[in-house]
């Protein structure tokens, strides 16, 4: 394997465990293995600034399921995500915004997914997502999807 880390942009689904929110299909073992890949330099994880729109919404819906004091959980998770250096935060470029607009005009209403996809294409990154419906939409509209991976396929690539 090359010494250059895989560049991976995270869908908001992969940020939620930082707040103690369980994600169906994403086990603790998966999370540990993804983290280890980052620590060992096999992967560099990126986040898009606009995912906060989705993360905050999902957090508000899940708050009653969190066992700990929500303020403490949010404080630690946000600081870890923004300040640890483990994740590099990106802002969409003008080209990514234009592509996201095109995806929206073609009928995909999730603007955050559109921006994530466009940013991953623009920056030649993998997009870590479990969103199979989005993948079907992209295929139907003749967009490439070889940059879309879920955590299981990413972990297999790292073996």
Steps between C-alpha positions, in 0.01 A plus 500: 500500500614851419623721783260772380186490714160456339313830507151436638216749536251404771123502466331630817409140590863440593515808724202401717685236709718782637184618678412154634240434232491144373476454124339185363760289322796684655641301790747604769749268330454688170551833676815377674642363174426826315663700779805270498534545123503876555749483786731275294486745209326262260205741471460875533145593598334817374172662599296759318394803702138474382448160668432686825153574361422126496693413815319760712162383369578135571636587846180681591292198393719260697557704818268291716703188416825646628579371846750767607453869557441629147697823552812307602463255211463781248793697647739204482382376160508841330843584639631160393358534151620855446820523703662157516661522156369151424253649251571769245202730444417624152273763352330429165664663199307690234529202262366265767208734564421509127505120482282475812254740338494279189427192714217688670354605166512136390281414798718410798363714782768435767725801450757379753542169315528693174772722646685201649498315170605805300780578747626142487510517119659845497774388743548147366395340830302201606161583651426278799123448495240228553243680284405243234207709373735786419729258318204377292406859418854577387516188281161576348628845405832373362726629777798292606467315829838328532591763761210395727593245766349378824710422804514126428636547148743768623632267769542225237704741281732557795587134552 
